[in-house]
Amino acid sequence: MKYNDLNSEEVRVIENKGTEMAFSGEYDGFYEAGVYNCKKCNTPLFNSNDKFDSGSGWPSFDETIAGAVKEIPDADGRRVEIVCATCEGHLGHVFRGEQLTPKSTRHCVNSISLSFEAYENDSRYKKAYFASGCFWGTEYWFSRQEGVVSANSGYMGGHTIDPTYYEVCQKDTGHLETVEVTYDPSIISFEELVKLFFETHDPEQMNGQGPDIGSQYLSAIFTNNIEEEDTVQILINQLEDRGMNIATMIKDANEHTFYKAEEEHQNYYKLRNGTPYCHVYVERF
């Protein structure tokens, strides 16, 4: 296999098992949606939805892409090194039992050992947009689904640019708390995502969701094309045929911009090892 050329600092860390200075790496505090690859051989190692802020100063992931990372216990038995399973380039170390996420695993990785590829640059993936009350709960359910590679909390449907959480909650910007779902359609379909949407909140509530009352908590799906709109309408018709009065709005995603919310609103329940207070699964199909 032909490997990428490395500069002297990359050689120090990746080939000679060095460590970059804490809080100095490119991917510390970086939370875009995509895949983190090995800097030396381009093997995909980590997905962005498995990244979390550990406060350590190095990128942290509580899961790896299956088979991509190999563990090697240090000779002194104190730590466990992680390397790329393809080229054995040094990545960092893995720690368990810290209870920082529900998986209680932290792959602590040097930024310099990684390269990043955004999902939006990969034609395999599509995006869907769902508003079903507090985005923490919406994100919780979609992020757990096989085939969903990322679920980002944010704002959509309003009339202001780059809204903040405070503005959306206090200043009537018209935005809905919305989750941008990036998914692999070869694994999960748009229809399956819409069914999950209807089964994880109350689509009949007209003034918010559960105890969260306000226009920012209304139920809506932002569709990208007529095929998606037809899919949503067919499922709404099925629910209404069963006696439900669906309040969910259908909006055109092409007429609205999705604004990603502040970092403290991402992976909210995952990082707190909690579950939603107003999003409960109810089978409807």
N, C-alpha and C positions, 0 to 999 in steps of 0.2 A: 504494500500500500504506500502511495506517495503522501507524505505529510506536508502540512503547511509550514512555510518558513517562519521561524520564531526570532524575535529580537532578544537581546541579552537578558532583559528582565523576565521575559516569558520563559526563557531557558532556565533561569534561576529557580522559578516557581514550578513550572510544569515538569521539567526533566530532572532538576536537582532537588525537588521536594521542598522548596522554600515557601515562605508565607508573606503576602503583601501586608502592608500596614493597615490596621483596623480603620474603617470609615474613609479609606482612600480610594476604594475600588469603584469602577464605573457603574456596577450594578447594585451597589449598596444604596437602598432608597429608591430603586428603579422598579416600577411595577407595570410596565406595558404588557399587553397580551401577546404571547408568543412562545417560542421554544428556545431554550438555552442549549447550545451545541458545544462540543469540545473544541477548544481553540486550535488544538494540534491536528485533529483528524476529521472534524465536522460531524462527529456522531451526535445525534440528539440525546441529551442527558436528562433534562428537567423541563417540565411544563410550567408556565407562569402561574397557573391556578394552584400550584403546590408551593409557591413562594410565600414567605411570611416575614414580618419584621420581628426578628429575635432580639434586637437591641445590641447585638454582638459587634456590629461594625463590618460584618461580612454577609453576602447573600446567603439566605437560609431557605431550605426546602424540606418539607416533611415527607416527600415521596420522590422517587426517581422514575424515569421511563423504564419499563420492565426490561431487565437484562443489560441495561446500559452502563451501570456503575458497579465496580467490584470493590469489596471491602477487604482490607489487609490489616490484621492486628499489628500494632507497633511492637518492636522487640521487647520493650520494657513492660508490655501488657497494660499500659495506662490508657492508651487511646487506640482508635481504629481509623486507619487511613482510608480514604476513598480515592479510587483512580478510575479513569475511563476504561471500560472493559475492552474496548477495541485497541487502543494504543498504549494503555497503561500510563497515560499522562496524569500527573498528580493534580487532584482537585482540592483536597482539604481533608476534613475528618467528619465522622458521624458520631452524634451523641444521642443517647436514649434515656428516657425516664425523667426528662426535665419538665414535662407536662405543659409545654408552651402551646401545643395544639392537641386536638383529640388523638392524633397518631403518636404523640409524645416522642417524635423523632426529629432531629435537626441535622441535616446535611449542611455543614458549614463549608462554604466553597469560596475560593479566591476568584474574584471577578476576572482577573487576568487569565484564568484557565478557561474562560467561557467566551463564546460569541453569541449574539442574539439575533433571532429572525422573527419578525412580527408576523402574526397570523394573517393580517390583512394582505400580506405579500404572497400568501400561499393560496392558490386557486382551489385547493381541496375544501376550504372552509367557507361557510356562509354565516351571515349574521341575522339575528331576529331580536325584536324589541318588545318587552313586556312590562306593563305597569299594573301592579296588583297590590297597592298599598305600600307600606314601608318596604323600601328596597332591600333592607337587610334580610327579610324573610323570603322575598322573591329570589334573591341571589342564592340563599341557602338551598332552596329546592332544586334550582336549575344546575347549580355547581355540582350536585351529587349524581347527576345523570350520566351514564355512559354515553360517550359521543359528544358531550359538551366539553370543549377544551378551555373555555373561560366564561365567566359571568361577571360583568362589571356593573357596579351600581352607579347611577347617574341621573341626569335630568333631561327631559325631552318634552316637546310640545308647547313650549312657552314663547314669549315675545322678547326676552332679553338675551344678551350674549354672555357666555361664561358665568352663569348664575352660581352663587354659593348656597350652601345648605341653609344658612340664615335667611338669605333672600327668598329662597323657594318657600320656606316655612312662614315667613313674616311679611313679605312684601308683594304678594299676589303677582308673581311673575308669569303665571299661567303654566308653568312646568309641572309635569307629573314625575314622581319618583319612579324611575324606569331602570330596567336591567338590560344591558346589551349582552346577548347570548351568542357566542361564537361556537359553531358546532360543525361536526363532520357529517354531512348528509348521507354518507355511505353506512353510517352506524345508527343515526337517529334522524327521523324525518321531521319536517316542519309540523306536520299534523300531530305527531307524538308530543312535540314541545307544546303545542296549543292545548292538547288534552291535559298535560301536566299543569299548565297555567290555570285552566278551569277547575282542576281538582285540588289546588293548593291555596285557594282563597275563596271568598264568598262573592261570586260574580253578580249576585242580585243586590248587594248593598250599594246605595246610590250616593251616600255622603262621605265615603271614606272606606276604611277597612278595619273591622273590629272596633277597638277603642280609639283608633287613629282617625279623627274626623277632620276633613279639610279637602280642598280641591286638589292638593298635591297627591292625595292618596286614592284618587279615583281609579277605576279599572279600565284599562285600554290596551289594545294591541296595535303597534305601528307596523303596517305591512309594506313590503318592498315592491310588490307587483300584484297584478290582478289575480294570479293563481293563488297567492297567499291569502288575499282578501276572500276569494271564493272558499278556500279551506276553512277559514275562520267562520264565515257565514253559515256554512253547512253544519259545523259543530254547534253554533248558536241555535240553529233551527232544531237540531236534535234535542238540545236541552230544553228549549221552549216547548217542544212537542210533549215533553215529559212533565210539563207544568211549571217550569221555572220562568221567572221574569228577568232576563239577562240585562244588566245595566252596562256591560262592557262596551266601550266605544271602539270603533275601528277607525284608525287614522293613517294617513299616508306618510310613511317614513321618509319619502323623498322630499316632503315639504317641511321637514323638521330636522334639526341638528341634535345629535346626542352629545351631551357634555358629561364627561366622566366626573364623578363626585370626588371629594377630597379623600385622601388616602385612608383617613381614619374610618371611613365608611365602607371600605373594601374588606371582604372576608370577615365580616363583623362577627358572625356566630362561630365560624371556624376558629378564630383566634381566641374566643372566649369559652370555647368548649360548651356552647349553649345551643338552644333550639328556639325557633320563632314563637312569639307569644300570640300572634294573630294570623299565622299561616299554618293550618292543619290540613293534612291530606284527607280528602274525602273522595272515594271512588264514584265517578259520575258516568263513565262510559263502559 
